[in-house]
Amino acid sequence: MNKNKIASFILIFLLSLFILFSFFPILIMLLTSLKSNMQVSLGVFKFPSVIHWDNYSRAFDAVLPYAMNSIFIAVAAVIGVLIASSFAAYAFARYRFPGREILYYLIIALMMVPAVLILIPMFKLVVALDMLNTYWVVILPQIASGCIIAVFLLRSFFAGLPEDLFESFRIDGAREITILTRLVLPLSKPIMGTIAVLNFHSSWNDYIWPLVTINKNALKPVVTGIMSFSNDYSTDYGPMMAAYVLASIPLMLVIGFAMKYFVHGLTSGAVKA
């Protein structure tokens, strides 16, 4: 019994230590956001003797346009993923057609393709389509990549719904689109919430693709727009870190409000699978 208590104590201690380490970069970011460049050069870990709250006012004015761009891009990508993946997953789950399983596994196999591997082909494609420096150049790839995992999750969930529900709707004369919108989607709110959170997070934090496809300052998302605090000669570390703090707030709000649906969707998806 004592050995079990010691083992539990060691496990809790190690987990607590790991949690502290995971929050350590956040603490450094918060401290740096309150400093001037001179204070940063004197020590990253020191608490500032003079707190520079003006870093946040500068950061807010600079970040707001980029944040609005990111919100528009992320919301458009999430809506596109939910609509496209719902129709695709419903077809894979409820319809029988030649090559269904082969096509489905080909889509799932795309999850094993690293994003960096298709970076150059995608760039050549958007150049040929004259999509550079537009919102579509980041929205459409987000939808395409997000649909892969979304189809995987939704197809398992849709296939696990009782067949009696579908038959009762068909007996009443409902068409397939009515069954999808009136029956399947209302029952799928938790898993749809999970997909929405995952794709919003992915779109908000995407850095490489917007960096190489959007050069217009007015169209940049927040992750690349924050780099305006850095130039070839110097970097304003305080305002930059303050900008990162402000840019993380919308993401934390979305995750906080949707956490119930996120957890429920993960557990329900696991049961249905």
Backbone hydrogen bonds, N-H to C=O, Kabsch-Sander energy under -0.5 kcal/mol:
donor,donor_aa,acceptor,acceptor_aa,energy
5,K,1,M,-2.0
6,I,2,N,-2.5
7,A,3,K,-2.5
8,S,4,N,-2.4
9,F,5,K,-2.5
10,I,6,I,-2.5
11,L,7,A,-2.3
12,I,8,S,-2.7
13,F,9,F,-2.5
14,L,10,I,-2.6
15,L,11,L,-2.5
16,S,12,I,-2.6
17,L,13,F,-2.2
18,F,14,L,-2.4
19,I,15,L,-2.2
20,L,16,S,-2.3
21,F,17,L,-2.2
22,S,18,F,-2.0
23,F,19,I,-1.6
24,F,20,L,-0.8
27,L,23,F,-2.1
28,I,24,F,-2.2
29,M,25,P,-2.2
30,L,26,I,-2.4
31,L,27,L,-2.5
32,T,28,I,-2.7
33,S,29,M,-1.9
34,L,31,L,-1.2
35,K,32,T,-1.8
40,V,36,S,-2.2
41,S,37,N,-2.1
42,L,38,M,-1.2
43,G,39,Q,-0.8
43,G,40,V,-0.8
52,H,34,L,-2.3
53,W,51,I,-1.1
55,N,52,H,-1.3
56,Y,53,W,-1.3
57,S,53,W,-1.0
58,R,54,D,-2.3
59,A,55,N,-2.4
60,F,56,Y,-2.7
61,D,57,S,-2.0
62,A,58,R,-1.7
63,V,59,A,-3.0
64,L,60,F,-2.2
66,Y,62,A,-0.6
67,A,63,V,-3.0
68,M,64,L,-2.2
69,N,65,P,-1.7
70,S,66,Y,-2.4
71,I,67,A,-2.6
72,F,68,M,-2.3
73,I,69,N,-2.6
74,A,70,S,-3.0
75,V,71,I,-2.6
76,A,72,F,-2.3
77,A,73,I,-2.4
78,V,74,A,-2.5
79,I,75,V,-2.5
80,G,76,A,-2.3
81,V,77,A,-2.5
82,L,78,V,-2.5
83,I,79,I,-2.3
84,A,80,G,-2.4
85,S,81,V,-2.6
86,S,82,L,-1.5
87,F,83,I,-1.8
88,A,84,A,-2.2
89,A,85,S,-3.0
90,Y,86,S,-2.1
91,A,87,F,-1.9
92,F,88,A,-2.2
93,A,89,A,-2.1
94,R,90,Y,-2.6
95,Y,91,A,-1.6
97,F,95,Y,-0.5
100,R,97,F,-1.6
103,L,99,G,-2.6
104,Y,100,R,-2.4
105,Y,101,E,-2.6
106,L,102,I,-1.9
107,I,103,L,-1.8
108,I,104,Y,-2.3
109,A,105,Y,-2.0
110,L,106,L,-0.6
110,L,107,I,-1.0
111,M,108,I,-1.9
112,M,109,A,-1.7
113,V,110,L,-1.4
117,L,114,P,-1.0
118,I,114,P,-0.7
118,I,115,A,-0.9
119,L,116,V,-0.8
122,M,118,I,-2.2
123,F,119,L,-2.1
124,K,120,I,-2.5
125,L,121,P,-1.9
126,V,122,M,-2.5
127,V,123,F,-2.0
128,A,124,K,-2.1
129,L,125,L,-1.8
130,D,127,V,-1.2
131,M,126,V,-2.6
133,N,213,T,-2.3
134,T,131,M,-0.7
137,V,134,T,-0.6
138,V,135,Y,-1.5
139,I,135,Y,-2.1
140,L,136,W,-2.0
142,Q,138,V,-1.3
143,I,139,I,-2.3
144,A,140,L,-2.5
145,S,141,P,-2.6
146,G,142,Q,-2.4
147,C,143,I,-1.8
148,I,145,S,-0.8
149,I,145,S,-0.7
150,A,146,G,-1.6
151,V,147,C,-2.7
152,F,148,I,-1.7
153,L,149,I,-2.3
154,L,150,A,-2.9
155,R,151,V,-2.4
156,S,152,F,-1.3
157,F,153,L,-1.8
158,F,154,L,-3.4
159,A,155,R,-2.2
160,G,156,S,-1.0
160,G,157,F,-0.5
161,L,158,F,-1.2
165,L,162,P,-0.8
166,F,162,P,-0.8
167,E,163,E,-2.3
168,S,164,D,-2.2
169,F,165,L,-1.5
170,R,166,F,-2.3
171,I,167,E,-2.3
172,D,168,S,-1.3
173,G,170,R,-1.5
174,A,169,F,-2.3
179,I,175,R,-2.3
180,L,176,E,-2.5
181,T,177,I,-2.2
182,R,178,T,-2.9
183,L,179,I,-1.7
184,V,179,I,-2.3
185,L,180,L,-2.7
187,L,183,L,-1.3
188,S,184,V,-0.9
188,S,185,L,-0.8
189,K,186,P,-0.9
192,M,188,S,-2.7
193,G,189,K,-2.5
194,T,190,P,-2.0
195,I,191,I,-2.1
196,A,192,M,-2.5
197,V,193,G,-2.4
198,L,194,T,-2.4
199,N,195,I,-2.4
200,F,196,A,-2.5
201,H,197,V,-2.5
202,S,198,L,-2.2
203,S,199,N,-2.7
204,W,200,F,-2.6
205,N,201,H,-1.9
206,D,202,S,-0.6
206,D,203,S,-0.7
211,L,207,Y,-1.8
212,V,208,I,-1.6
213,T,209,W,-1.3
214,I,210,P,-2.0
215,N,213,T,-0.5
219,L,216,K,-1.3
220,K,216,K,-0.7
220,K,217,N,-0.6
222,V,66,Y,-0.7
225,G,221,P,-2.4
226,I,222,V,-1.8
227,M,224,T,-1.0
228,S,225,G,-2.0
229,F,226,I,-2.0
230,S,227,M,-1.9
231,N,234,S,-2.6
236,D,229,F,-2.1
237,Y,235,T,-1.3
240,M,236,D,-2.1
241,M,237,Y,-2.7
242,A,238,G,-2.3
243,A,239,P,-2.3
244,Y,240,M,-1.9
245,V,241,M,-2.1
246,L,242,A,-2.4
247,A,243,A,-2.6
248,S,244,Y,-1.3
249,I,245,V,-0.6
249,I,246,L,-0.9
251,L,247,A,-0.5
252,M,248,S,-2.3
253,L,249,I,-2.4
254,V,250,P,-2.3
255,I,251,L,-2.4
256,G,252,M,-2.6
257,F,253,L,-2.6
258,A,254,V,-2.0
259,M,255,I,-0.7
259,M,256,G,-0.5
262,F,258,A,-2.6
263,V,259,M,-2.8
264,H,260,K,-2.2
265,G,261,Y,-2.6
266,L,262,F,-2.0
267,T,263,V,-2.3
268,S,264,H,-2.6
269,G,265,G,-2.3
270,A,266,L,-1.8
271,V,267,T,-2.1
272,K,268,S,-2.6
273,A,269,G,-2.0
